Amino acid sequence: MRCDGYYLFSDLIGVDNLQTAAFAEARTFFHRLLLGAETEESDLCLTRRMRTLLIVYSVYVCFYRLFVYFGIALVVYHLFPKVFGILLFSLEIAVLLVRPVVREAATAAKVWRKKPTLRAAAAAALAVVVLLWLFLPMPRTLRLQAAVVQPDVTTLYAPAPGRILTDPPRRGAVTAAGDILIAMKNDSLDEKIAAAELEYDDALLRVDIARASRGGLDQIQAALADAARLSSVLSTLRAQDEQLTIRAATPVETLEVSDDYYQGNHVARRAFLARFAPLPATRIVVAYLPEESLGHLRPGDTAVFVSAAEPSAATPVTIETVHEQSSRRIEEEALLGPLGGGVPVQGSADGPVPAEALYRVEAAITGDAPVHHRPGQRGILHATGRSRSRGWDFILRIGRRLFEESGF
């Protein structure tokens, strides 16, 4: 028995077999509207107002059924194995959408063969245009949130706990190759080195005494082994001390300096101190491609970057890399949504992670760029994607998602 008020509403408006009558009126109305078909009036003596009510009711029933069945599929999807919910959802789409469309298309074709009309031709032309728009491969214009990034940036951390001996470099300053980036001193390490030097000297003295006193071979070998062990310990401690002084392997430019980097300050191991970029400086544009647009950009494609700071100047770029694996983290702070970057992220223990599947895109700025972009500058990357079918992409995306959720 129906418990949705169907019989109450049928008695209220005085129409028997309400559902059949409503769908018949709706079918007649749409055939007349779209096909210009001259249909026979139904046996029911209904007023114009009542016919309109039945048409509206039939449309409501379609949406109501879709909502109810989708809710049932959602419940089955969450309470039972996912494959059951997926099969039920696919069955609903086939029964509620595909079958009625196919049936009405067959009816429209029969009406057209009996009596072609201009209105039916217009409806067919509109349907063809919609199908072409859905399935005809056409290029798309992509607008991706992007930012200027300086690649190969080196982050300087404190190699060990200790006291800083050098003054911090100025932001934008250039450090030549071989110059000191930071020098530190660890008092505890110095004490260990001094103690190890004394023990090593004592071991060498014992070796000389054993040889001078013409001791036994075992005594001399024991003294030599002890001296070798202490020499290895001393070498290790001196190597650790040398690591407290870091030099530039190549010319670098200072991008950022921590507030903790100043002479005389004690810092912990792995404390952030500064960031440096190699010279000559290079700039790239980084953007993130959503999964539905994957395949529209390929290395070698050309695009245009429009900076938010210079919206009137367009910078030509060339796509260099489109990562095949989705990004697990968003490294560029300028692109983070909470900071105004436009890329949706959510917090996690590992830092900001994408709220959806995003693929990193790297583009090189050409040498004749009209604007000197600084790292961290936001903008929009405009690119013309590959010719793809919207409808076919949607079908593939739904199929891929269903396959992933099914657990096969």
C-alpha positions in Angstrom: 0.0 0.0 0.0 1.3 3.4 -0.9 2.0 5.6 2.2 3.0 8.8 0.4 -0.5 10.4 0.2 -1.2 9.2 -3.3 -4.7 8.0 -2.7 -5.6 11.1 -0.6 -4.5 13.4 -3.3 -6.4 11.3 -6.0 -9.6 11.6 -3.9 -9.0 15.3 -3.2 -8.8 16.3 -6.9 -11.3 13.7 -8.0 -9.2 11.8 -10.6 -9.2 8.0 -10.6 -6.1 6.1 -11.6 -4.1 9.4 -11.0 -0.7 8.3 -12.0 -1.7 6.8 -15.4 -3.8 9.9 -16.2 -1.0 12.3 -15.2 1.6 10.6 -17.3 -0.7 10.4 -20.3 -1.5 14.1 -20.0 2.3 14.9 -19.7 3.1 12.8 -22.7 0.4 14.4 -24.8 1.6 17.9 -23.7 5.2 17.3 -24.6 4.4 15.7 -27.9 2.4 18.7 -28.8 5.0 21.1 -27.6 8.1 19.5 -29.0 6.8 17.6 -32.0 3.7 19.5 -33.0 1.8 16.2 -32.9 -2.0 16.3 -33.1 -2.9 13.9 -30.3 -6.4 12.7 -29.5 -8.0 14.1 -26.3 -8.2 11.7 -23.4 -11.6 10.2 -22.4 -11.5 12.2 -19.2 -13.4 15.5 -19.3 -10.8 17.7 -17.6 -10.5 21.4 -17.4 -7.5 23.3 -18.6 -6.5 23.9 -15.0 -6.8 20.3 -14.1 -4.7 19.2 -17.1 -2.0 21.7 -16.0 -2.1 20.2 -12.5 -1.7 16.7 -13.8 1.3 17.7 -15.9 2.9 19.4 -12.9 2.2 16.3 -10.8 3.8 14.0 -13.3 7.0 16.0 -13.3 7.0 16.0 -9.5 6.5 12.2 -9.4 9.6 11.8 -11.6 11.8 13.9 -9.3 10.2 12.2 -6.3 11.0 8.7 -7.5 14.5 9.7 -8.4 15.1 11.1 -4.9 13.6 8.1 -3.2 15.5 5.5 -5.2 18.7 7.5 -4.9 18.2 7.6 -1.1 17.7 3.8 -1.1 20.9 3.3 -3.1 22.8 5.6 -0.7 21.6 3.6 2.3 22.5 0.3 0.7 25.9 1.7 -0.3 26.7 2.6 3.3 25.2 -0.3 5.2 26.1 -3.1 2.8 29.0 -3.9 0.5 29.6 -1.0 -1.8 29.1 -3.1 -4.9 25.4 -3.5 -4.0 24.8 0.2 -3.8 26.7 0.7 -7.1 24.6 -1.9 -8.9 21.4 -0.5 -7.5 22.4 3.0 -8.6 23.2 1.8 -12.1 19.9 0.0 -12.3 18.1 3.2 -11.3 19.8 5.2 -13.9 19.0 2.6 -16.5 15.3 2.4 -15.5 14.5 6.0 -14.6 16.6 7.9 -17.1 17.9 5.8 -20.0 14.8 3.7 -20.6 12.3 6.6 -20.7 14.5 8.6 -22.9 14.9 5.7 -25.4 11.2 5.0 -25.3 10.2 8.7 -26.0 12.9 9.0 -28.7 11.4 6.0 -30.5 7.9 7.5 -30.1 9.1 10.8 -31.5 10.6 9.0 -34.5 7.3 7.3 -35.2 5.5 10.7 -35.0 8.0 12.2 -37.3 7.6 9.5 -39.9 3.8 9.9 -39.9 3.7 13.6 -40.2 6.9 15.7 -40.3 6.5 19.1 -38.8 8.7 22.2 -38.5 8.5 22.0 -34.7 9.6 18.4 -34.7 12.5 19.3 -36.9 13.5 22.2 -34.6 13.3 19.8 -31.6 15.5 17.2 -33.4 18.0 19.9 -34.4 18.2 21.1 -30.7 18.7 17.5 -29.6 21.5 17.0 -32.2 23.2 20.3 -31.0 23.1 19.1 -27.4 24.5 15.7 -28.4 27.3 17.4 -30.4 28.1 19.7 -27.5 28.3 16.7 -25.2 30.2 14.2 -27.4 32.0 16.2 -30.1 35.7 16.6 -29.2 36.3 20.3 -28.6 39.2 22.2 -27.1 38.7 23.7 -23.7 40.1 26.8 -22.0 41.6 25.9 -18.6 42.0 28.5 -15.9 44.2 27.2 -13.1 45.3 28.9 -9.9 49.0 29.2 -10.2 52.0 30.8 -8.5 55.6 31.6 -9.4 58.1 29.3 -7.7 61.9 29.3 -7.6 63.1 25.7 -8.1 66.1 24.1 -6.4 65.7 26.1 -3.3 67.9 24.9 -0.5 66.7 25.1 3.1 69.4 25.5 5.8 68.8 23.8 9.1 71.0 23.7 12.1 73.2 20.6 11.7 73.4 20.1 15.5 72.5 22.0 18.6 74.9 24.8 19.3 75.7 28.5 19.3 75.8 30.6 16.1 79.1 32.3 15.4 78.3 34.2 12.2 76.1 37.1 11.4 73.0 36.3 9.3 73.1 37.1 5.6 70.8 39.8 4.3 67.8 38.9 2.3 68.7 39.2 -1.3 72.4 39.0 -0.6 74.6 36.9 -2.9 77.1 34.4 -1.3 80.0 33.3 -3.5 80.9 29.7 -3.9 83.1 28.5 -1.0 82.0 31.3 1.4 80.5 30.4 4.8 76.8 30.3 5.1 76.8 29.5 8.8 79.3 28.6 11.5 78.3 27.2 14.8 80.1 26.0 18.0 79.0 23.2 20.3 80.7 23.4 23.7 79.9 19.8 24.6 81.4 18.6 21.4 84.6 20.7 22.0 85.0 19.1 25.4 84.7 15.6 23.8 87.3 16.5 21.2 89.7 17.8 23.8 89.2 14.7 26.0 89.6 12.4 22.9 92.9 14.2 22.0 94.3 13.7 25.5 93.4 10.0 25.4 94.9 9.6 21.9 98.1 11.2 23.0 98.2 9.0 26.0 97.7 5.9 23.8 100.5 7.0 21.5 102.7 7.4 24.6 101.9 3.8 25.7 102.8 2.5 22.3 106.2 4.2 22.5 106.8 2.9 26.0 105.9 -0.7 24.9 108.3 -0.5 22.0 111.1 1.1 24.1 110.8 -1.4 26.9 110.9 -4.2 24.3 107.6 -5.5 25.7 105.9 -8.5 24.3 104.2 -8.6 20.9 100.8 -8.9 22.6 101.4 -5.7 24.6 102.5 -3.7 21.6 99.5 -4.9 19.5 97.1 -4.0 22.3 98.6 -0.5 22.6 98.4 0.0 18.8 94.7 -1.3 18.7 93.8 1.1 21.5 95.5 4.0 19.7 93.7 3.1 16.4 90.4 3.0 18.2 90.9 6.4 19.8 92.1 7.9 16.5 88.8 6.7 14.8 86.8 8.3 17.7 88.7 11.5 17.4 88.3 11.6 13.6 84.5 11.2 14.0 84.3 14.0 16.5 86.3 16.3 14.3 84.1 15.5 11.4 81.1 16.4 13.4 82.8 19.7 14.3 83.5 20.4 10.7 79.8 19.9 9.9 79.0 22.9 12.1 80.5 25.1 9.4 78.5 25.1 6.1 79.8 26.7 2.9 78.1 27.5 -0.3 78.9 24.9 -3.1 77.8 27.4 -5.8 76.8 31.1 -5.8 73.5 31.5 -4.0 71.0 34.2 -3.2 69.4 34.5 0.2 65.6 34.3 0.0 64.6 34.1 3.6 66.3 34.3 7.0 64.8 33.0 10.3 64.4 35.3 13.3 66.5 32.7 15.3 69.5 33.3 13.1 71.7 35.8 14.8 75.2 35.7 16.3 75.4 34.2 19.8 72.0 32.5 19.7 71.7 28.9 20.8 69.5 26.8 18.5 68.4 23.2 18.5 69.2 20.5 15.9 67.2 20.8 12.7 66.1 24.4 13.6 65.2 26.3 10.5 67.7 29.1 9.7 67.5 30.3 6.1 66.6 29.5 2.5 68.9 30.0 -0.5 68.5 29.7 -4.2 71.2 29.0 -6.8 72.4 31.6 -9.2 71.6 32.4 -12.0 68.0 32.5 -10.6 65.3 30.7 -12.4 61.5 30.9 -12.1 58.8 28.5 -12.9 55.0 28.6 -12.7 53.3 25.9 -10.7 49.6 25.0 -10.9 47.4 22.1 -10.0 45.2 20.3 -12.5 41.9 18.8 -11.3 41.3 15.1 -12.1 38.5 15.8 -14.6 41.0 17.9 -16.7 43.7 15.3 -16.6 45.0 14.7 -20.1 44.2 18.1 -21.4 47.7 19.4 -20.8 50.9 17.7 -22.0 54.6 18.7 -21.9 55.4 21.1 -24.7 52.0 22.9 -24.7 52.1 26.6 -24.5 50.1 28.7 -22.0 49.9 32.2 -20.6 50.4 33.2 -17.0 48.6 36.4 -15.8 49.9 37.7 -12.5 47.5 39.1 -9.9 50.0 41.9 -9.4 50.3 42.7 -13.1 46.9 41.7 -14.7 47.6 43.7 -17.8 50.8 41.8 -18.7 50.6 38.2 -19.9 53.7 36.0 -19.6 54.0 33.2 -22.1 55.1 29.9 -20.5 55.7 26.3 -21.8 54.4 23.3 -20.0 57.3 21.2 -18.8 55.9 18.6 -16.5 52.4 17.2 -15.7 52.8 14.7 -12.8 51.0 11.4 -13.4 50.4 10.8 -9.7 48.1 13.1 -7.7 49.8 15.4 -5.2 49.8 14.3 -1.6 50.7 17.8 -0.3 50.6 21.4 -1.5 54.1 22.7 -1.0 53.5 26.3 -2.3 52.0 28.4 0.5 50.8 31.0 -2.1 48.4 28.5 -3.5 46.8 27.4 -0.2 43.1 28.2 -0.1 43.0 29.5 3.5 45.8 32.0 2.5 43.9 33.2 -0.5 45.5 30.9 -3.1 42.4 29.3 -4.4 43.5 25.6 -4.1 41.1 23.8 -1.6 43.1 22.1 1.1 42.5 20.4 4.4 44.7 20.0 7.4 46.5 16.8 8.3 49.4 15.7 10.4 51.7 16.0 7.4 50.6 19.5 6.6 48.0 20.9 4.1 46.7 18.2 1.7 44.4 18.7 -1.3 40.7 18.4 -0.7 40.4 16.6 -4.0 42.6 14.8 -6.5 45.0 17.4 -8.0 48.0 16.9 -10.3 51.0 19.2 -10.2 51.8 21.2 -13.4 55.1 22.9 -13.9 55.6 25.5 -16.6 58.8 27.3 -17.6 58.8 31.1 -18.1 60.2 32.1 -21.5 63.2 34.3 -21.7 61.3 37.3 -23.1 58.9 37.5 -20.2 57.6 41.1 -20.0 57.4 41.1 -16.2 60.1 40.1 -13.6 58.1 37.8 -11.4 59.1 37.2 -7.8 58.7 33.9 -6.0 55.3 33.5 -4.3 53.5 35.7 -6.8 49.9 34.5 -7.5 48.1 34.4 -10.8 46.0 32.5 -13.3 47.5 30.0 -15.8 45.4 30.2 -19.0 45.8 27.2 -21.3 44.0 25.6 -24.2 43.3 22.0 -23.4 43.3 19.1 -25.7 40.1 18.4 -27.8 38.0 16.1 -25.6 34.4 15.0 -25.4 32.6 16.3 -22.3 30.1 13.5 -22.3 32.7 10.8 -22.9 34.9 12.3 -20.2 32.0 12.3 -17.8 31.2 8.6 -18.6 34.8 7.6 -18.1 35.0 9.5 -14.8 31.9 7.9 -13.5 33.0 4.5 -14.6 36.5 5.0 -13.0 34.9 6.1 -9.7 32.5 3.2 -9.6 35.3 0.8 -10.3 37.4 2.3 -7.5 34.5 2.2 -5.1 33.5 -1.3 -5.9 36.8 -2.7 -4.5 37.6 -4.9 -7.4 
